[in-house]
Amino acid sequence: MSAPKKIPLRTCIACREEKPKREMLRVVKNAEGEIRLDFSGKLPGRGAYLCNSEACVKKLRKYRLLNRAFSMEVSEAVYAAVEEEFCREK
């Protein structure tokens, strides 16, 4: 008898809620320092997870949460691009 398959959980950087990885958005910083949304969840680089909700995406920008997640200064243009990409996917 095999053990039940484990569902990977991730914590949202905006609301700090733990949810299954598949239900969340991944924001990734690659080796070149570019930051973007990763809809496949497979891009290489440092990842930060975000609930798939508008409230969390807005909180991301308001509190500049990517700065903390990636330990670097993230430009306003990156936040705008992440927000725009999120809205386009909806």
QUIDA-V711474 format. One record per pair of residues at least 12 apart in sequence whose C-alpha atoms are under 8 Angstrom apart, sorted by sequence separation. I is the first residue (numbers start at 0). J is the second residue. D is the distance in Angstrom with one decimal. If there is no record, write none. Layout:
BEGIN
i = {I & I}
j = {J & J}
d = {D & D}
END
This chain:
BEGIN
i = {7 & 8 & 11 & 24 & 25 & 6 & 7 & 24 & 25 & 6 & 9 & 24 & 29 & 30 & 25 & 27 & 29 & 24 & 27 & 28 & 29 & 27 & 28 & 27 & 28 & 47 & 60 & 27 & 59 & 60 & 26 & 27 & 25 & 26 & 47 & 25 & 26 & 25 & 26 & 24 & 25 & 45 & 23 & 24 & 57 & 23 & 24 & 56 & 23 & 24 & 22 & 23 & 22 & 56 & 12 & 11 & 12 & 13 & 14 & 11 & 12 & 13 & 10 & 11 & 9 & 10 & 11 & 14 & 28 & 13 & 35 & 13 & 34 & 13 & 35 & 36 & 13 & 35 & 12 & 36 & 36 & 13 & 12 & 12}
j = {19 & 20 & 23 & 36 & 37 & 19 & 20 & 37 & 38 & 20 & 23 & 38 & 43 & 44 & 40 & 42 & 44 & 40 & 43 & 44 & 45 & 44 & 45 & 45 & 46 & 65 & 78 & 46 & 78 & 79 & 46 & 47 & 46 & 47 & 68 & 47 & 48 & 48 & 49 & 48 & 49 & 69 & 48 & 49 & 82 & 49 & 50 & 82 & 50 & 51 & 50 & 51 & 51 & 85 & 47 & 47 & 48 & 49 & 50 & 48 & 49 & 50 & 48 & 49 & 48 & 49 & 50 & 55 & 69 & 55 & 77 & 56 & 77 & 58 & 80 & 81 & 59 & 81 & 59 & 84 & 85 & 64 & 64 & 68}
d = {5.8 & 5.2 & 7.9 & 7.2 & 5.2 & 6.4 & 5.7 & 7.0 & 6.7 & 7.8 & 7.9 & 6.6 & 6.3 & 6.3 & 6.2 & 7.3 & 4.4 & 7.9 & 7.7 & 5.4 & 6.5 & 6.0 & 5.2 & 5.5 & 6.5 & 8.0 & 5.8 & 4.4 & 7.8 & 7.9 & 5.6 & 6.4 & 6.2 & 5.2 & 6.6 & 5.7 & 6.2 & 4.6 & 7.5 & 5.7 & 6.3 & 7.6 & 6.3 & 5.1 & 7.6 & 5.7 & 6.1 & 6.5 & 4.9 & 5.8 & 7.3 & 5.4 & 6.8 & 7.9 & 6.9 & 7.8 & 6.2 & 6.6 & 7.9 & 5.2 & 5.9 & 7.8 & 6.4 & 4.5 & 6.7 & 7.6 & 5.7 & 6.7 & 7.4 & 5.4 & 7.5 & 7.7 & 6.9 & 6.1 & 7.7 & 6.2 & 6.0 & 6.3 & 7.8 & 7.2 & 7.9 & 7.1 & 7.0 & 7.6}
END
